[in-house]
């Protein structure tokens, strides 16, 4: 999940409101070097939820 957030942040940054949350989550991964696996799992879950939210209009 980290790679997904990283790529979105790298490509679009916070320029697009649609992808801004994934860019923020990428920044959170960067701060986790001092955290633990639980924190990584929580951000992974948020990235998955945000990706599903973005993909939902495509699946209708």
SULCOR-V663587 format. One record per residue. N is the residue number from 1. RES is the residue in one letter. PHI is phi as a letter, one per 30 degrees, with the letter a starting at -180 (999 if undefined). OMEGA is omega in degrees with one decimal (999 if undefined). BURIAL is # if it has 24 or more other C-alpha atoms within 12 Angstrom, else .. Layout:
((N RES PHI OMEGA BURIAL) (N RES PHI OMEGA BURIAL))
//
This chain:
((1 X 999 -179.7 .) (2 X e -178.4 #) (3 X d 179.0 .) (4 X d 179.4 .) (5 X d 179.7 #) (6 X d -178.1 #) (7 X d 178.4 .) (8 X d -180.0 #) (9 X d -179.7 #) (10 X d -175.3 .) (11 X d -171.6 .) (12 X c -176.5 .) (13 X h 178.3 .) (14 X c -177.9 .) (15 X d -178.3 .) (16 X c 178.1 .) (17 X e -178.2 .) (18 X d -175.8 .) (19 X c -175.9 #) (20 X e -178.2 #) (21 X d 177.7 #) (22 X d 176.0 #) (23 X d 177.3 #) (24 X d 179.3 #) (25 X d 175.6 #) (26 X d 177.1 #) (27 X d 178.7 #) (28 X d 175.8 #) (29 X e -178.6 #) (30 X d -179.3 .) (31 X d -174.9 .) (32 X d -179.3 .) (33 X e 179.9 .) (34 X c -179.2 .) (35 X c 179.7 .) (36 X b -178.2 .) (37 X d 179.9 .) (38 X d 179.7 .) (39 X d 178.3 .) (40 X d 179.6 .) (41 X d 179.5 .) (42 X d 179.0 .) (43 X d 174.8 #) (44 X e -180.0 #) (45 X d 178.9 .) (46 X d 177.5 #) (47 X d 178.2 #) (48 X d -179.7 .) (49 X d -179.8 .) (50 X d 177.8 #) (51 X d 177.0 #) (52 X d 179.2 .) (53 X d -179.9 .) (54 X d -177.4 .) (55 X d -175.2 .) (56 X e 179.4 .) (57 X d -179.3 .) (58 X d -175.2 .) (59 X c 179.4 .) (60 X c 999 .))
//
